[in-house]
Amino acid sequence: MARRLAKFKRPVKHAGIPVIYVNDNFGRWRSDLPSLVEHCRRGKARQIVDLLRPERDDYFVLKPKHSGFFSSTLETLLRYLGAKRLIITGIAGNYCVLFTANDAYMWDYTLFVPSDCTVSNTPKENREALSLMRKYLKADTRSSSKMKLARTRNGRRGM
């Protein structure tokens, strides 16, 4: 998943779509992205962190719970960016991705959750989460390779 997501990030950025990292606080509660990245690199996820390391022009939101929207600045940032559609990816599909997608749906965003750019504890749990998002949140869950990205008008970025 991490390799596919890293590959997908290139055309997303080329299309001018902002990339937002929404990360757990891991009990650290400081909005210090470099320290959080280094903390994560010390664990078992070192290869994943190195593949998906945020770039200088990426955005960063710290979240206290599963949903990226719950008690975070994500909605404010998305309004600032003029977002109407969201591409949601990551770990874990059956918790964080699902809960974030649910809240995004409640905020009336159009959702794309590429099936090859999200992962859960088991393949079965991932399939179930994607099925729920497709059925109840009207999420497009095609693979990232099947998504058409286009630059937006008037300097606004989007999908």
RARANOR-V792411 format. One record per helix or strand of 2 or more residues. SS is the DSSP state (H for helix, E for strand). FROM is the first residue (numbers start at 1). TO is the last residue. If there is no record, write none. Layout:
SS;FROM;TO  SS;FROM;TO
This chain:
H;2;14  E;20;24  H;33;41  H;46;52  E;59;63  H;74;81  E;85;87  E;90;91  H;93;106  E;110;112  H;115;117  E;118;119  H;123;136  H;144;146
